[in-house]
Amino acid sequence: MPSSQSADPTRTDVLLIFPPQTEARFFPYLSLPYLTGHLRRLGRRVHQADLNIAVLHELLRSPALLDDAVRAQDTDGDATAVSDWYRRAVADVFAAHIGELRAHVLHKEPIGELGPDRAVRLATLALELLVRDTFLVRTWEDLGRLDDAVRRTAEQPPTASDVPIASLHHLVTELLDRHRPRVVGLSVAFFSQLAPALLIAAWVRRLAPDTQICLGGQQVMLRHDSLARLPGVRETVDALCPTAGEQPLERWLDALDGTVPLTAVPGMTWLPRSGAEPRTGPPVTLRFRDLGPPDFTGLPFRSYLNDALELAIVSCVGCYWGRCAFCSYGNRSLPQGSYQQGTATQIADAVETVVRATGTRFVSVADENTNLRLIQRAMRAVRERGIRVRFGVRSRLESALTDPGFCHDLAAVGCAMISVGYEGTSQRLLDRVDRGVRAADYQRILDNLDAAGITVRFTVMGQVLDETPDEFEASLRFLVDNERRIGIDALELMVAEPGSKLVGSPEEYGLTLDTSDRLVGNPELSYLSGRVGHPLSVSGGPTRPEALSRLVRIFDTVRPGRASGPAPSRRTPNGHGTPAVAALRPHTWVRAVPAYADDRTADRVTLADLVRERFYALPRSDVEQRPDGLLTARTDRGRRLLARLVDAAAGTPGPAHSANPAPSARSSS
């Protein structure tokens, strides 16, 4: 507990930071709210800051930042005329719709023609354009180069760095000035956050030298020993926390108060500046069942990149199955006592607390793999308390879902979505990776979930050991046969992450691993490479390029009917598209590529949908564009082409003889 003698009421006990750069912008990542809730219930002063979303909010409040970034990118000697135009056009559309973007993203207010889907996409595109080719989005071949680059960047004046780095430094400085924290804790969940987290740590060390600094999160759990050897980490960070952080932070603050010795702090690895060996404290004894609900106070939880307010809880620590060979997170649950599951009442309390505190109507249960029967009991209890909330879970396609009654019961207590991993339909491979499911059940499960009205979203894995061409084709056919009833969130090649059974016994799975410092991920398919681990090759299996080409085939072939975002460019569900139209007014975010950027404009009008990132080529023999932006058909084929653009949501039918100008749909930006 806090010591009244030593606690300084003018200082925050802990400043918790979730660093950039990751796609986790749909709702607050849960590490901070759970830590915050625990420490606040003990009377500690805590502030939590999600700098991953804060960079976007800075851009929404100061859209000129994007203009500055684009101008800097225009000096890129490798840039083409069309890429320069495209970046400027995106920045122009972003500025033109900034009021709508602020209304929806920051306040979840109703907006006009742009709509919530496009608002989220446009805000995302603007952010990615802001950070393009900067330190925040670099990928790394090994940890040594990452560490060297962090140290070089930290030594530069922020004003000499890229626009988003200067903005991030400003955010960090403001937090330190306002809260004067005794401890800064950085939660590094994704590999793409590691370099920015270390950069922030270096800034904190320079700006507030008396502040203690700790790194925790999934990446510290995976790479604890490697991080402890990096010179930059040893110079900057006081401690690494390779376990759940609630009790370590609680007891560390007690030690800073002088009420317990530092040697009594559990779960921390201390990094002495002297070059001595790191030392680790005693094991953590606090269990998940001892924890209360998350606390989102202080986070801008209404201002994340979602169509509506959505928040999350967890029902466990670890994975109740835990045996899938490729899952480093789940494999940590294999030792006795490592998996910790909440009670139905505890989970119901967390849901009730979050709903009543925030008003959210959708809760994601963000476990790696949810115990469906447990969550069903918990959500039934939530309903009995008079709370109606929809929820989503992550699960395997396990045998419980073969029971249609169970699926309907899940839907009845609010289940709206299940996210699952898909490693194909080869039972041979599923058994080799110890997935614990039967491919023969998959069709019945999808039928049951579809009948119950529960959306199923797949993450598709490639290079699953020695998958044969025939096994791949069968897995592809299953996706095609069910494309209208599924969504696909991600496509990724199997990664040998540290701590997984693949790395512990590679020969058992026919793998050869490069266990040097080299790193490999999924840069072709995943955001900033996604999961990162050891390079691998599979005896008798596909090479990496071959496995990648298989995933590309899935991307090109499968047309998910439950895809997120604007409707796909295809005929409407009744099988009939828009009748032929004589004229079309492009939306304000659809621009014609000008002649200086594309020398083929003499023969065609090329439209760019800057929100959906699509191009449409219209032969000038069939379609012409007037100076006011209106597209008119010259031929029957032209009328059919304009109708297809209406179906693709690129514009609205307009009178062929309209004289009203549309400056925002002009042919050049």
C-alpha positions, 0 to 999 in steps of 0.5 A, spaced: 500 500 500 502 507 498 506 510 504 504 516 506 511 518 508 514 517 502 508 518 497 509 525 493 502 527 492 504 532 486 507 526 482 503 520 478 505 513 481 505 510 474 505 513 467 503 507 463 504 507 455 502 503 449 507 505 444 506 506 436 506 503 431 500 497 430 494 496 427 491 495 434 486 501 433 479 498 434 479 499 441 484 500 447 489 494 448 487 491 454 494 491 458 493 498 460 486 498 463 487 492 467 494 494 470 490 501 471 484 498 474 489 494 479 493 499 481 487 504 482 484 500 487 490 500 491 490 507 491 495 509 486 495 515 482 496 512 475 495 515 468 494 511 462 496 513 455 495 510 448 500 513 444 498 509 438 491 512 437 494 519 440 498 520 433 492 519 429 488 524 434 494 529 433 493 528 425 485 529 426 486 536 430 492 538 426 491 536 419 497 540 416 501 535 419 499 531 413 501 536 408 508 537 411 509 529 411 507 529 404 511 535 402 517 531 405 515 525 401 515 529 395 523 529 395 523 522 394 528 521 388 524 514 387 517 517 387 513 517 380 509 522 378 503 518 379 505 516 386 506 524 388 499 526 385 496 520 389 499 522 396 497 529 395 490 527 393 489 523 399 492 529 403 487 533 399 481 529 401 483 528 408 483 536 409 476 536 405 473 531 410 476 533 416 470 536 419 466 529 418 472 525 420 473 529 427 465 528 428 466 520 427 472 518 429 473 523 435 466 523 437 462 518 434 457 523 431 453 521 425 456 524 419 454 525 412 455 522 405 462 519 407 459 515 412 462 511 418 466 506 414 469 510 409 471 515 415 475 509 418 478 508 412 480 515 410 483 516 417 487 510 417 490 511 410 491 518 412 495 516 418 499 511 414 501 516 409 503 520 415 508 515 418 510 512 411 517 511 410 519 513 417 522 510 423 515 508 426 514 503 420 521 500 419 522 493 419 528 490 422 533 484 420 535 483 427 535 486 434 542 489 434 540 493 428 534 495 431 537 497 437 543 501 433 537 505 430 534 507 436 540 510 439 542 514 433 534 516 432 534 518 440 541 522 439 537 527 434 533 533 435 526 531 434 525 537 430 530 534 425 526 527 425 520 526 421 514 529 422 511 523 426 517 523 430 517 530 432 509 529 434 510 523 438 516 527 442 511 532 443 506 527 446 511 524 450 514 531 453 507 533 455 505 527 458 512 527 463 511 535 464 503 534 466 504 527 470 511 527 473 511 520 474 515 516 478 515 510 474 514 509 466 511 502 464 511 501 456 507 495 454 510 492 448 505 487 445 507 487 438 514 487 435 512 493 430 512 497 437 519 495 440 523 500 436 518 506 438 518 503 445 525 503 446 525 510 443 520 513 448 524 510 453 530 513 451 527 520 451 524 519 458 531 517 460 533 524 458 527 528 459 526 525 466 532 522 469 529 520 476 524 516 473 524 509 473 522 505 466 520 498 465 518 494 459 513 489 459 508 485 454 508 480 449 514 482 446 518 482 453 515 475 454 518 472 448 524 476 447 526 477 454 533 474 454 535 477 447 533 484 450 536 484 456 543 484 452 542 490 448 546 496 449 541 501 448 536 497 453 541 496 458 543 504 458 535 506 458 531 501 462 531 499 469 527 493 469 524 488 464 517 484 466 516 478 462 510 476 466 503 479 468 505 486 471 500 487 476 503 485 482 510 487 480 508 494 479 504 494 485 510 491 489 515 496 486 511 502 488 512 499 495 519 498 494 520 506 492 516 508 498 521 504 502 515 499 505 519 493 502 526 491 500 527 491 492 529 484 492 522 482 494 519 485 488 516 479 484 516 478 476 522 483 475 528 482 471 533 488 473 538 491 468 544 494 472 547 500 469 554 497 471 554 491 466 553 486 471 548 480 470 541 482 470 537 479 476 530 476 477 526 477 483 521 472 486 515 469 482 509 472 481 503 469 486 497 474 484 492 470 480 488 472 475 482 470 479 484 476 484 484 481 479 478 486 478 475 489 471 479 493 467 479 501 468 478 505 461 478 512 465 483 517 462 483 513 455 479 516 449 475 510 448 470 513 444 475 515 439 478 509 436 477 507 429 471 503 429 464 504 426 461 504 433 464 504 440 467 497 442 471 495 448 474 489 450 475 484 456 479 478 457 476 471 461 483 468 462 491 468 462 494 464 457 490 459 453 486 453 455 488 448 450 495 451 449 498 445 445 498 448 438 505 448 436 506 454 432 503 458 438 508 461 443 502 465 447 498 458 448 505 454 449 506 458 455 500 455 458 503 448 458 506 448 465 502 446 470 498 452 473 500 457 467 493 457 465 489 462 469 481 462 468 476 467 471 470 465 474 463 466 470 461 471 476 468 475 475 467 475 467 460 478 468 462 483 473 467 485 468 462 486 462 457 489 467 462 494 469 465 496 462 458 497 460 455 501 465 462 505 465 462 507 458 455 505 455 458 500 450 454 495 446 459 491 444 464 487 448 470 483 445 473 477 449 480 478 447 483 472 449 487 468 444 482 462 445 476 463 449 473 457 453 466 458 450 462 454 455 465 459 460 463 465 456 456 462 455 455 462 462 458 469 464 454 472 458 447 469 461 449 472 468 450 478 464 443 478 461 440 476 468 442 483 471 438 486 465 444 488 461 444 487 453 450 487 450 453 483 444 460 480 444 465 477 439 470 471 441 476 468 439 476 460 438 478 454 435 473 450 430 472 446 436 467 440 437 462 444 442 460 448 435 457 442 432 451 442 436 446 447 433 443 448 440 449 450 443 450 455 437 443 458 438 444 459 445 451 462 444 447 467 440 441 468 445 446 471 450 449 476 445 454 472 441 455 476 434 462 474 432 467 468 432 474 469 430 478 463 428 484 460 425 484 456 419 490 452 418 486 448 412 482 441 412 488 436 412 487 432 418 494 430 418 497 437 418 492 439 424 494 433 428 501 434 427 501 441 430 496 438 435 490 443 433 485 439 437 480 439 432 476 435 426 476 438 419 470 433 418 466 438 423 468 444 419 462 444 415 457 443 420 460 448 424 459 453 419 452 451 418 450 451 425 453 458 426 450 461 420 443 458 422 444 462 429 446 468 425 453 468 428 459 471 423 465 467 422 472 471 421 478 467 419 485 468 420 488 463 414 495 460 415 500 458 410 506 454 410 503 449 415 509 444 415 509 440 409 502 441 406 502 438 399 499 441 393 492 436 393 492 438 401 492 446 399 487 445 393 482 442 398 483 447 403 482 452 398 475 449 395 473 449 402 474 457 403 471 458 396 465 453 397 463 457 404 466 464 401 459 468 402 458 466 409 465 468 412 470 473 413 477 473 412 481 478 417 488 476 415 493 471 411 499 469 414 505 464 413 507 460 419 512 463 424 517 460 428 516 465 434 521 464 440 517 460 446 513 456 441 513 448 440 516 449 433 522 452 436 523 448 442 523 441 438 523 443 430 526 436 428 519 433 430 515 438 425 520 437 420 523 444 420 530 447 420 531 453 423 536 459 423 537 461 430 542 466 429 539 473 430 536 474 423 528 475 424 523 474 419 515 475 419 510 476 414 512 483 410 508 481 404 501 480 408 501 483 415 502 490 418 509 491 419 511 484 418 506 481 423 509 476 428 516 475 427 521 469 429 526 465 426 527 463 419 525 456 417 525 451 412 520 445 411 523 438 409 519 436 403 514 442 404 513 448 400 519 453 400 517 460 402 515 463 395 511 457 394 507 458 400 506 465 399 504 464 392 498 459 395 496 465 400 496 470 394 491 465 390 487 465 396 487 472 396 485 472 389 480 467 389 476 467 395 471 473 395 468 473 403 461 475 404 462 478 411 468 482 409 468 489 413 469 496 410 465 498 404 461 493 399 465 490 394 465 491 387 460 486 385 453 485 383 447 486 388 445 480 392 439 479 388 443 478 382 442 485 378 446 491 378 444 498 377 441 499 370 445 503 365 446 510 366 447 516 362 451 520 367 455 519 373 457 524 379 464 521 382 464 522 390 468 527 392 473 522 394 474 519 387 479 523 383 481 523 376 488 522 375 491 528 371 495 528 364 501 530 368 501 524 372 499 519 367 501 519 360 495 515 358 489 520 359 489 521 352 485 515 351 482 514 357 479 517 364 482 514 370 479 514 376 482 513 383 477 511 389 482 514 394 478 511 400 477 504 397 484 504 394 482 502 387 483 505 380 478 505 374 480 506 367 474 508 362 476 509 355 474 516 352 471 513 346 465 510 351 466 516 356 468 523 357 469 527 363 466 534 363 470 540 366 465 540 372 467 533 373 461 529 371 462 523 367 457 522 361 456 516 357 458 516 349 456 509 347 451 504 350 458 500 353 459 507 356 452 507 360 454 500 362 461 502 365 458 508 369 453 503 372 458 499 374 461 505 377 455 506 381 455 499 383 462 500 386 460 506 390 464 510 386 459 515 385 451 517 384 447 517 377 446 524 375 443 528 369 447 528 363 445 535 362 447 538 369 450 545 369 452 544 377 459 544 378 463 539 382 469 542 384 471 537 389 470 532 384 475 536 379 479 532 374 486 534 378 488 536 385 
